[in-house]
């Protein structure tokens, strides 16, 4: 379970202080599929980064499975990111000069998985995302949809329970978007907690619950089938 | 992340960013080989020259240094690393001798001790008329004249030969003996050193003696020269002009070496900064995937250390090849010189240690910076 209590995060943009996340408190249950929606600058991505420990809070606490991650040191935060989270970004954040296989393998190397197991796990996960035939291809040679599937493969290869997806379909056409959303639904079905940040309400409708943010505050939090624009 | 994994990442990074690392290596090799070449040439030239100064000494045992100074100062130079020190007799006091008012300026006077080599040689196998020099009469105003000289100037035992000092004081010496001088190397007159120095002292002069010091290691010459100079004693050798010229070359090369080494440190520092800036987003992606900053930085520490070591090896080879030309030039300028190849292993080792220290320092600074940066911010900007 993820519990956010009075979380705040402020950025300085020039002379101005912008409250990206303003006293947000919420709970996300295990194996829940949550979509966070809102306009640009509403604080969706910041919220996701805080939950994934890619950024730090100014105040408040984020408790993940009983551990307050805002109080962890750098080493424990790295351990948390390694074991508990998998990230998917709109910009993919893959290594363009590495092959598909190597990009996925990076996560296993960091986790110190023995080399003989690495191959097996990478091939399995590439099969799941439909890229087993492209494992030797450099990422720079792939289409956007394929790159996003590599990112998903990398996010799930370590079997992290929480998947944080920030606009995963932002750069994709409708066909590829559909494929990616199907993959996320499958992951949810396999027991992962999915936090999807999107501004596309159709994608958000795939989730169990939709949280809407405005100016860093939660303005709506309800089941997706009840959510209307 | 295990060290083995860091190595694997390093290899991957090297393969994926060949051009970046190749350029860094090239830059390092050029600057390090320049530094090593300068150090190599400097030390080789100096060593060759020092050897050259030994080779052309009569004895070949060391470099001969000459200096004049009062006896009283001898204790002041006790601490100097002379291998041998010879006393070469007292300096000329500018006085002249006369016999019955005729000048004896063309005659050779020897100042002797009772057991000195010269005096023993005079006595040995020679027939001496009159009194012989002994410890007891060494302070008497005696002078010994060779038979040939006595005939030439017409003196006999008991006659008086006078010595006039430049300050006008005159001392008289009684002819105490006449010796046969079949050997042409023998001097015309012998005077007891005890009496002579007593008179010099009486006349108010300071005894200044000629010294010859032998240095087995000519590299110490300049230091010794400076030490003596600080005590107002001038020292010289037969190679002073060469020493001065080479000292200038040495200073120039050493200055260049220092400049190159400082540049090398800046190059190492900036190469690391370039690599880190270039790969910052990769480092942050690794952090996003669960690597610690230390893990990510270690990857580049391994790469940089490998590049540095390889650069030193290549630079060592390059500087050695260049130095062969220095050898040819030196041998062309001074054909009789025996070129001594310097050992620059110490420079390579020192360079490696210094550069590694810089590496660790920059890595530490960078690690602190990375720890302070937000991963999400860098990923967003990157």
Interface residues (C-beta under 8 A of the other chain):
Chain A: X45 X46 X49 X52 X54 X55 X56 X74 X75 X78 X79 X81 X82 X83 X87 X89 X91 X93 X95 X97 X98 X102 X106 X107 X109 X110 X111 X112 X154 X158
Chain B: X1 X2 X5 X8 X9 X12 X16 X17 X281 X282 X285 X286 X287 X288 X289 X290 X291 X292 X293 X295 X371 X374 X375 X376 X377 X379
